[in-house]
């Protein structure tokens, strides 16, 4: 671990224009927490974790995230609502203002890196306006050794100045806060927002741009773990699908819980820690995360039980997006270093509130590419009386907002990997409803979902008979250890098979309509993996 104040003797923030009065280099988590308390920017809870409030912004602000459009990015970035262009001139002016703002102040600097596989390592130097933001970076990024720090040379910089607010009329931003990524100057510039997740996801977006193009590495928004035989499993899924819950397995060391790369022969974690949702956190439901909230962890935007410093995790009055950041070694069975071999099983998790998709099904390469681009889940419509119609959510590659390139580019990379490794199994897991939609059917029993995933991991579904789904064409196992056979085909769990077929084609149409915006870039084989959209096609 880095000791307090260790730095490369040649390191100097004035090289990037930051002429601070005091620079705190690579401080320990203990000292950063103490400084935060001394500055009255946070308090310690009863388990010794640092608790802070991020202020006005308690989540990312995607409409205020920009990418500089220049010679490097103009013809490579998928411009639009996700990747919003901004000019080099706007960036340069704001950069000068931010570093001038930090001049004469006390700042916190940290040398860290991303990508646990040393082949793809990206060195990042971070400059923060507060000690607790620097603690977040110590938790979330990978931590170089003292020897590595002494010769550290950054590839990228993050400059985070939440106290600086832009003037949109003058500075060319949408509002006073902004995150700007500049691939030419290799800088992520953040102002007006103290939400720490902007830094983590900023580097994720950089890697999503660089790795596929420069190294043919598939960058992924997923969790990963490894079995005793060295078999790696990947878990993709949007919020509420069970990604964190299902990838947490005491018998399978955790490679990482959020961001990974798949190179030839290597699945590697981008990060050195975890940034977990804390709303309703409990020792019973998520013991690993609960026990990680200890000295060195950073808890954001929570409330305490009155008169105590014990966190009330059920209190979402500041935000439902309460978070805890902690280094990966706070997880007992975390794998160090955080990488393994090629995956053996890939799980796409969806919470289908329509009750249509099978609880487990096996995908062909083309179906995997189609469902990867689709990135489907469904959410219940809310808490109003009588409102029971589910709402579809599609997020390409299970993380559309973090993808600088066209989603089909990532799907093609996935297809290439599956072509090279035909023994990799891709599974679609429905953690949502069975026997009918939300309000009629029942949520899939977690015990059965775990049994299905365990069976897949053990190879117990390799030699069973499969039935093709009438609408979606995926292969459903006819039997699975520990799971009642009657629930494996969702059509037979509904009171009316005809009603099921009707609703299945309605969901299929939503898939096809969503895919239209990607169709021009997709191959004919991928398009052919689309579900059937009419009852007549089923006959």
Secondary structure, DSSP 8 states (H G I E B T S, - for coil): ---TT---TT--GGGGT---SEEEES--HHHHHHHHHHTTS-EE-TTS-EEE--TT-SS--GGGEEEE-STTTTTTS-BTTTBEEE-HHHHHHHHHHHHHHHTTSEEEEEEEEE-SSGGG-EEEEEEESSHHHHHHHHHHSB---HHHHHT---SEEEEEETT----HHHH--SSS-EEEEETTTTEEEEES---THHHHHHHHHHHHHHIIIII--EEEEEEEEE-TTS-EEEEEE-TTS-HHHHH-BTTBEEEESSEEEEETTEEEES-SEEEEE-TT--TTT-HHHHHH-STT-EEES--B-TTSS-B-TT--SS-S--EEEEEGGGSTTB-SSSEESSEEEEEEEE--TTS-S-SEEE--HHHHHHHHHH-EEEE---SSTT----EEEE-GGG-GGG-SS-HHHHHHHHHHHHHH-TT-EEEEEE-SEESSSTTTSEE--HHHHHHHHHHHHHTTTSSS-EEE-TTT--EEES-BTTB-GGGSSGGGGSS-HHHHHHHHHHHHHHHHHHHHHHHTTS-HHHHTTS---SHHHH-
